[in-house]
Amino acid sequence: MKFQLSTIEAYNEAYALSLENPSLFWSTIAEHYVWQKKWDTVLEWNFDEPRVEWFKGAKLNITENCIDRHIAERGDQTALIWEPNDPQAAYKKFTYRQLLREVSIMANVLKSIGVQKGDRVCIYMPMIPELAFAVLACARIGAIHSVVFAGFSASSIADRINDSSCAFVITTDGMYRGAKQMPVKSVVDEAVVHCPSVQKIAVINHLNWPTDMQSGRDIWYHEAASHVADSCPAEPMDAEDPLFILYTSGSTGKPKGVVHTCGGYMVYAGYSFANVFQYRDKEVFWCTADIGWVTGHSYILYGPLLNGATTMMFEGIPTYPDAGRFWQVIDKHHVNVFYTAPTAIRSLMASGIDHVLPYNLHSLRVLGSVGEPINEEAWQWYHTHIGKERCPVVDTWWQTETGGIMISALAGITPLKPAHAGLPLPGIQPILVDAEGKEIVGNDVEGYLCIRHPWPSILRTTYGDHERCRINYFATYKQLYFTGDGARRDADGHYRIIGRVDDVINVSGHRFGTAEIENAINQNKAVIESAVVGYPHDIKGQGIYAYVILADHREASDAMRDAIIETLVEQIGRIAKPDKIQFVSGLPKTRSGKIMRRILRKVAEGEFQSLGDTTTLLDPLIVEEIKAGAL
Ligand code: WTA
């Protein structure tokens, strides 16, 4: 069986084998990688605890598979292209040989400041090459990276550092965001005041900014780098040793640290990349995500590098200096495979076709979409105006917890249907269930999306709290991994993801728990209580609608609205700005004190007619007030 499937028959055959004998299937795929020692068992698992162990007994280092193994054949091929924020500034290219050197130097700097195997390292950086080096350097020496997206606030960084007691932070002096320059190191400084575990902070000089350095704690990366060797052995890791932690929001409590392990994650990230995008040797692959999210982990770094690809990372934003930037960059670097989010497509679509027309986009072969449902209009625009009707558009459904793409067309191989993720990848067994957990069989049906058998990159735990992992993902429906999404299976067996069925909202592809946002709003002293729901938003997919009760003496005003936004920016970060804040005198609660979110959602959606039964409310009149004040 081939690693890269190139016909529908090969897909069908691989899928059938993966159902019939998952262990045989995945061990055959795993043979494609370099292992320092092979596994004793392919898979041991139960979803009750849950316990999932892939390739137990095997030893490997993912960076040997991402870099070293390619040196002989493609040492001088470009591994990484870096396109800066400023289109006039020089871009950079790193060959596989240069990448090995940069990662080794970074790894040696980390060792020199005391980082050891198993230590947690927080990485809070903009999209510059050193971010890629830092991630891979951690993997090289067996440290566990925890990348925190650079749009999160000091308070969010502190929570994440403390949850996994990181002793080390890697950061930069500052960053660009379009025309703006923004501080980074000072945000980390503010965070670590509350982080007793942090011993050392390595700072990359990106903007040449005057930066406060605390003696004994902070080091300049370029200074340390000049004193270390430029080669570093790859640490032998057990297949089930953690590779990274990535925090993501759920329906309850604070964001949780999803843990992925070395062996299984490697096998699946590489396999899914090769098959979904049908990557061909020497092509340029560009995923526009930030490495702060799972998409950047799996499809800017690990997936492409495992396949010896040329991968691009972009420091800027889609609208700087204008809404043609993506298309200009595609022409400039002859990008063949382009992978972005529906929110970006919708916003560029709204900017008008004039931003697309100056570019020829001839190099494109495959287009991808990820992060949220793509509506049919956006799919068609992407297919017509960017792909010129010749590039397949793969709509890839997956999650931080799944580590890699789960349901998607394989470009040019399996059939495409606008706004449908399509068929599962080999080894993935989706199942739809009803509220009681009963399987919904047949086609043309809708239900809660679960997965029935482990795949190599399923999350192993949530850091420091295994019970939370069990309750969140494995307790809702017995013997199933529950995704939190609702889905439809059409007459042909293709899946269409409808959206979250829990209290998670997806704003521009960013996940937030409604409780997480409410807790943040409630930190504002003027607020007594709040309730947050998502509502359909033309560009962002979902917008954040907050209902807020103010303390008696506080007046609802624009200033108060701004103050609440500021609280959210401080507590979570600039990505959590609410779209609408409605001040209310009360919330629709049942007699037992539970907020009836169904009503709040309907009002936020502008649907006032079908509010359903409100007679069980403590104060039915509040619904009239909320309706009257709806934004
Ligand atoms: C949603 C991002 C529809 C879904 C990789 C999922 C999607 C959540 C798609 C995970 C898609 C992701 N179509 N919905 N193609 N891809 N989602 O963890 O609700 O940031 O549960 O991972 O995004 O978001 P996460």
Residues whose N, C-alpha, C, O or C-beta is under 5 A from the ligand:
A	BS01	WTA	S369 V370 G371 E372 P373 I374 D395 T396 W397 W398 Q399 T400 T483 D485 I497 G499 R500 G509 R511
